[in-house]
Amino acid sequence: MKRSLQHSSIAVALAAVALMASGCDQGRNSTVGQKVDRATDRVASATKDAAQRTEDVVGDAALTAKVKSALVAEPNLKSLQINVDTKDSVVTLAGSVNSQSDKERATQVASAVAGVRQVEDKLQVKS
């Protein structure tokens, strides 16, 4: 039973390699090596794109943390009621603040953090 499973696994792997080598590209006169090279290039490109997206997410998370820290450090600003979200280095502030001056100050503080491209102010002043 175990040997049969091993043979089946090997057969499936060989079939996958044969299919990839024979039909994954439109070039009729391409060698197997050229097809493998093109497939490798596509995988490398997809991996690079995924790595870039991961880097962007990590960078946005770090930027969110920096903005939150700056808001907490700001005296007289109740930063716990301010939500911070970041996408592509654009920071969105949401939540509620006590006054118009608090709203303006929160926006100024967020804008001053290194790496912030833009601040979207969705803060509401409590009435």
HELIX and SHEET records of a PDB file:
HELIX    1   1 LYS A    2  GLY A   23  1                                  22    
HELIX    2   2 VAL A   32  ALA A   73  1                                  42    
HELIX    3   3 SER A   79  GLN A   81  5                                   3    
HELIX    4   4 GLN A  100  ALA A  112  1                                  13    
SHEET    1   A 3 ILE A  82  LYS A  87  0                                        
SHEET    2   A 3 VAL A  90  VAL A  97 -1                                        
SHEET    3   A 3 GLN A 118  VAL A 125  1                                        
END                                                                             
